[in-house]
Amino acid sequence: MTEPKARPLRADAQRNRDQVLAAAARAFAKCGLEATLEGIAKDAGVGIGTLYRHFPTREALIEAAYRKELATVCEAAPDLLDKLPPAEALRAWMDRFADYLHTKMGMADALRAIIAAGANPYDHSLELLVGAIEPLLAAGIASGELRSDISADDVLMSLSGVALAAGDRRDQAGRLLDLLLDGLRYGA
């Protein structure tokens, strides 16, 4: 017997859910475990009952906020490729990845708490991120803008290192990302 499909949320309910997730990501990134659910609901412009209707536990909210941030950065890749030349699309995506990683690092304590409770918010993260980078690299290689001997895994590790090393120094992160892109162009 198959399980019934969950009905899609009404537009207003989806909007509320999205606002709660955005507010939660901001709050957990800024305050970690000190973030209050009441403060998140207020920042999202919803009542605490609406927050609990969508996310019955704090852990469910933390995991959903992290997964939403991950989905947002991964889903940006095809949109960027539609709007920009491949190397520019990759560079724009690198900025989004740095922002995502900065948010994730701010959420580290909250994410560790849900891992301790038995959840795995990182399940499939690596394959989703590599899957976002691969078409960016492929388009750059096809256009002749990027070299062909670098894997998406290598790019992801390099991006992670840059974002972690730069921390809150966004200007420095931007310069290092430019340097990384120059390395991806070298010899193309």
C-alpha positions in Angstrom: 0.0 0.0 0.0 1.4 3.4 -0.9 1.3 6.3 1.4 -0.9 9.3 0.4 1.0 12.2 -1.0 1.2 15.3 1.3 -1.0 18.1 -0.1 1.0 21.1 -1.2 0.8 24.1 1.1 -1.6 27.0 0.3 0.3 30.0 -1.0 0.0 31.9 2.3 1.1 28.8 4.3 4.1 28.3 2.0 5.0 32.0 2.4 4.8 31.7 6.2 7.0 28.6 6.1 9.6 30.3 3.9 9.6 33.4 6.2 10.1 31.2 9.3 13.0 29.3 7.6 14.7 32.6 6.6 14.3 34.0 10.0 15.5 30.8 11.6 18.7 30.7 9.5 19.4 34.3 10.4 18.8 33.7 14.1 20.7 30.5 14.4 23.6 31.9 12.4 23.8 35.0 14.6 22.9 33.6 18.0 23.4 29.8 17.8 21.5 27.9 20.4 20.6 31.1 22.2 18.1 32.0 19.4 14.6 31.8 20.8 11.7 30.3 18.8 9.5 33.3 19.9 12.1 35.7 18.4 12.2 33.7 15.2 8.4 33.8 14.9 8.4 37.5 15.6 11.2 38.2 13.0 9.2 36.1 10.5 6.0 38.1 11.1 4.1 35.0 12.3 2.7 33.8 15.6 4.4 31.1 17.6 1.6 28.7 16.8 2.3 29.1 13.1 6.0 28.2 13.7 5.0 25.1 15.7 2.5 24.1 13.1 5.2 23.9 10.5 8.0 22.8 12.8 6.9 20.9 15.9 10.3 20.8 17.5 13.3 23.1 17.6 15.4 20.3 16.0 13.0 20.1 13.1 13.3 23.8 12.5 17.1 23.8 12.7 17.3 20.9 10.2 14.8 22.5 7.8 16.5 25.9 8.0 19.9 24.3 7.1 18.3 22.2 4.3 16.6 25.3 2.9 20.0 27.2 2.8 21.6 24.2 1.1 18.8 24.0 -1.5 18.9 27.8 -2.2 22.6 27.7 -3.0 22.4 24.6 -5.1 19.3 25.7 -7.1 21.1 29.0 -7.9 23.5 27.3 -10.3 21.2 26.8 -13.3 19.6 30.2 -12.9 23.1 31.8 -13.0 24.1 29.8 -16.1 20.9 31.1 -17.8 21.8 34.7 -17.1 25.6 34.9 -17.2 28.6 33.6 -19.2 29.9 30.4 -17.6 32.9 31.8 -15.8 30.9 34.7 -14.4 28.1 32.3 -13.4 30.6 30.2 -11.5 32.1 33.3 -9.8 28.6 34.5 -8.8 27.8 31.0 -7.4 31.1 31.1 -5.4 29.8 34.2 -3.6 26.5 32.4 -2.8 28.4 29.4 -1.6 30.6 31.6 0.7 27.4 33.1 2.1 25.9 29.7 2.6 29.0 28.4 4.4 29.1 31.5 6.6 25.5 30.9 7.6 26.2 27.2 8.2 29.2 28.0 10.4 27.0 30.3 12.5 24.5 27.5 12.8 27.2 25.0 13.9 26.1 24.7 17.6 22.5 24.3 16.6 23.4 21.7 13.9 25.6 19.8 16.4 22.6 19.7 18.8 20.4 18.0 16.2 23.2 15.5 15.3 23.5 14.6 19.0 19.7 14.0 18.9 20.2 11.4 16.1 19.4 13.5 12.9 21.8 13.9 10.0 21.2 17.3 8.4 24.3 16.8 6.1 22.8 13.7 4.4 23.3 14.3 0.7 24.9 17.7 1.1 28.1 16.8 -0.7 26.4 15.2 -3.7 24.0 18.2 -4.0 26.9 20.7 -3.9 29.0 18.8 -6.3 25.9 18.4 -8.5 25.5 22.2 -8.5 29.2 22.8 -9.4 29.4 20.2 -12.2 27.2 22.0 -14.7 29.0 25.3 -14.0 32.4 23.7 -14.7 31.1 21.8 -17.7 29.7 25.0 -19.3 33.0 26.8 -18.6 35.0 24.0 -20.1 32.7 23.9 -23.2 33.1 27.6 -23.7 36.8 27.4 -23.4 36.9 29.7 -20.3 37.9 27.1 -17.8 40.4 24.4 -17.7 39.2 20.8 -18.0 41.5 19.0 -15.5 39.8 20.2 -12.3 37.0 18.2 -10.6 33.9 19.6 -8.9 35.2 18.0 -5.7 38.4 20.0 -6.0 36.5 23.2 -6.6 34.2 22.5 -3.6 37.2 21.8 -1.3 38.9 25.0 -2.5 35.8 27.1 -2.0 35.3 25.6 1.5 38.9 26.5 2.4 38.6 30.0 1.2 35.3 30.6 3.0 36.6 29.1 6.3 39.9 30.9 6.1 38.3 34.3 5.4 35.5 34.0 8.0 33.7 37.3 8.4 36.2 39.1 6.2 34.0 39.2 3.1 36.3 41.5 1.1 39.1 39.1 1.5 36.9 36.2 0.6 36.0 37.9 -2.6 39.7 38.5 -3.5 40.5 34.9 -2.7 37.5 33.7 -4.8 38.8 35.8 -7.7 42.2 34.2 -7.3 40.6 30.7 -7.3 38.7 31.6 -10.5 41.9 32.8 -12.1 43.4 29.4 -11.3 40.5 27.7 -13.0 41.0 29.8 -16.1 44.8 29.2 -16.2 45.7 27.2 -19.3 42.1 27.0 -20.6 
